[in-house]
Amino acid sequence: METNAIQRQLSGHNGAIYDACWDNYRREWLTAGGDGVVAAWAESGSEHGRACFQSERAFYAVEALKTGPIAGTEDGELMLLDETGQPRKVAAHSQGIFSLTPIGENHFFCGGGDGRITRWNALTLQGEWDWKGATKIRVIAPSLHGILIGSSAGNGIIVPELSHRHDLNKSVPIAGHEGGLYSAVFLPQKEVWLTGGRDGHLRAWSKFGEALLAIPAHEAAIYRMVYDQGKIYTASRDKTVKSWDEQDLTMLNKWDRPNGGAKRSVNALCIGGTKNRWMLAAGDDRIIRTLQL
């Protein structure tokens, strides 16, 4: 995130942008907005976006499957393109969908504001779990060492797998973050989980759920976290994106308003493009910013 790196800006959403991802199947960016639009954008950032889905409700989550984009709305509706390319929808959760996590070409986990985790093959429900200690499910982060699930209640659990009805009974609790656990990644070289939340801290946990360290990282909630090539990137309500060294969690760079960053809360963060050398950040100011890494 050097200040002389190539930056681009895109606009088109008429509301806050809550989530974004890189669609590696179609080589384009996807953004989900409070205006009820999921839009696709060319990798180059040189074209206007096109609407993939439209709804009367805000979209809180978006991801990409081989069959096409998937997105979740604030009232728990799941939308997907069918084999003919037409939008289809299903009532997946009784409250908003805050987390979509692909686990294969067309399989994914879905986390809802009703405290439920569901597993899907396209729009076919394959499993569901009710986490009694949760409020809104904000993050589902799979790894080879299990799945970390975080809640707006601030707590989290690590589950070995989610394939059978009673798998949540095998979960290991973690204390999480006061006010909400919103983001998580697993660092394979260190074999630790890293989480971010409303308290603005980065917290590290062993793969067994033991608290290892905590550092103040942002002045407000950490909404998104991405791990890429030995670096961790975090996006926050404090209007900044920061990068951190995997080895000792020292801050490497900060992307903020003085060097072309956001004017308001950054809610969405992802890395993609050719050779994964672009980062996209977006949020409450409705502007999509891409930065060459």
N, C-alpha and C positions, 0 to 999 in steps of 0.2 A: 504494500500500500504506500509506495513512494509518491511524493507530491508531484513528481514529473511523469507519472504513469499515465497512459491514455485513459481518459474518462469519457463516458457517453451518458446522455440523459434521454429518457423516453417519457412521454406523457400521454394520457388518454383515459385513465380511470377518473371517475367523478366522485370518488370516496377514498377513504384510507385503504392502503394495501396491507393485507394481513398475512399473506404467505406467498412463497415463490419457489420454483424448482427449475432445474434444467432437464428438459425432455431429451434424453440421449437417443431415443428411437427416431424422433423427427427433427432433431438438431435445432431446437428452439427453446426459448424461455417461456415459462408459464407463470402468470401472476393471478392472485385471487383477491378480489376487492370488496369493500363495504358497499359498493354501488351495485352489487348483484351481478358482476361480470367476472368470468375467468377469461383472460386474454392470453394469446400466444404472440411472441415477438421473435423476429429474425435474430439469429446469433449476432449479426453485424450491428444490430441496433439502428439500421438505416431505413426501416420501414415502419409504417403504422401497424399497431397491433390489430389482430382480428379476434372476435369473440368466439370462444369455444362453447361456453355455457352462459345462459342468462337466467336470472331468478329475481323474484321480488324480495328475496332475503339476501343478506350479506353472505359472502363466501369467506370462511375462516381457514380453510385448508385446501391445498392442491398438490397432486403428485402425478407421475406419468407411468402408465403401464404400456405393454407392447400393443394392446388394442387401442390405446388412446389415453387422453387425460382423464383423471378422476378428481372430483372436488366435493367438499362437504359444506353445507350451509349452516346458518345460525340456528335453524329449527330442526337440525338432525337429518336433513335430506341428503342422500348420496347420489351424485350424478356421474354418469359414465357414457362414453360413446359405444354403441353396439357394433356388431359386425358390418352393418351397412353404413356406419358413420353417423347415425342419428343419435341424438341425446336421449338417454333413458334415466329414470330416477326411481329411487326406492326410499321409503321411510326407514332409515337404518337405526336412528337413535331418537329418544323422546326429547332430547335437548341438543344444542349445537355440537357440531363435529369440529374438534380442535386439533386432531392429529391423524395423519394418514401416512403409513409406513409400508412401502413395498417390500415384499419378502420373496420375490420371484417375478417372472415376466408379467403375470396377471393376478398374483396373489398379494394380499395386503392386510395389514391390521388397521383398525379404525378406532379412535378413542373419542368418547362423547362426554358431553356435559352432564349426562345421567349417571356417570361413574361406571359405565360399562365399556368393555373392550370387545370388539367383534373382529372376526376373521372372515375374509371374503375371497372367492375366486370369481373375478369380475363382479357381477351383481348377485351371485349365489352365496348365501350365508353358509359358512362352514363351521363356525363355532362362536360361542359368546361366553363372557366371564363378567361377573358382577363383583367389583372391588368395594366391599362394604366400608372401608376406611377412607374412600376417596370422595372428592366432589367432582370437578371437571377433570377429565383425563387430558393432560396437556402435552405429554410426550411419551412415545413408545420407541425405545432405542434398542434394537436387537444387536447381538454380537455373538461370537463363538463361545463366550462365557456366560451367556444368559441374556435376558431381556430386562432392561430397566424401564420402569413405568413411573411417571411423575404426575402429581395431582395439584390442583389449585389449592388444596388444603395445606400444601407445603411438604407433605410426606412423599416417600417413594418406596418402591419395592423392587427387588431383583428376583426374577423368576427363571428357573432353569430352561423352561420351554413353555409354549402355549399350544398344546395339541389335544389335551383332554379336559374334561369338564372341571375336574378338581385341582388343576395345576396351580391355582392361586394359593392353595393350602400349603404349597411347598415354598412359598415366597420368603425372602429375607427382607425385613423392613430396614429402611434407612431414615434418619431423622429429617433429611432434606433441608428446605429453606423456609424460614418464617414468611408466611403470606403467599407462598406458591413456588412449586418446582416446575419450571417451564421448559428447560432444555437439557440435553444430555448427550455425551459421546463416550465411546470406549476408546482408550488409548492403548493400542496393541503392544507397543514397545514397553510401556510401563506396566501393562496389565492392571490398569485402574480405570474407574469411571470418573468422569468429570461432569459436574452438573452446575447449572445456573438457575437463578430464580429471582423472586421479587426483592430479596434483600441485597441484590447487586453483587453478591459474592460468587467466586468460583470455589467449589468444594470438591475435593478428591476423596474417593472411596475405594477401598480394596474390592476385588471381585467377589468378596464374601460379605460386603456391606459395612466394613469397618471404616469409621471416619479417619482420614489421614491428615488433611490440612484444609484450611480455608483462607482465602485472600480477598480483600476488598478490590473488586475489579471495575465496577461501574458505579455511578452515583444514583442509579435507579435500576429497575428490573432488567434482567437479562432475558430476552425473549427467544433468541435463536443462538445456536452454537454449531459450528461446522469444523470438522477435522480434515486436514489435507496436507500431505507431504511434510509431516513433522511440525505443523503449526495448527493452532486452534484459533478460530475466528469467532467473535462474539458480537451480537447486535443488541442494542439497549434502548430503553425508553429515554435515556439521557442524551439521545440524538447522535450517538457515536457508534462506530464499528472499530473494534480493536483486534490486533493479532497478538498471539502469545506463543512463546517457545515451549514445545512439548517437554523438554528436558527439565526445566526448572520453573516454568510458568512466569518468566519475566516478560513484561510487555515489550513488543517489538515496534509496533506502529499504531497510530490512531488516525482514523478517517472521520473528520468532523467538518462542520460548516466552513471554517476558514480555508480548508484545502479541498473544497468541492463536495463535501458530504451533506448529510440531511439537515433540514431546518427544524424537524420535529422528530417524534419517536420513530425508531427503526424497528419494525415488526417482522420483517422478512429478510432472510439472508440465505444465499446458496452460491455454490461454485460450479462452473460448467464451461461450455464452449469448447473450442478446439484445444485438445490436450489439457482441459480443465484449467486454463490459464486466465479465466475471467471470473470475477465475483460480482454478484448482483445484490443490491440492497434496496429496500423500499419500505415505506411506512406511512405515517399520518400526513405527510406533506404531498402525497399522491404522485410523487416523482419516482421513477425507476432509474436508478443509477448503476451503471456497470463500470468496473475498474479492472484494468489489466494488471494481473499479479506478477 
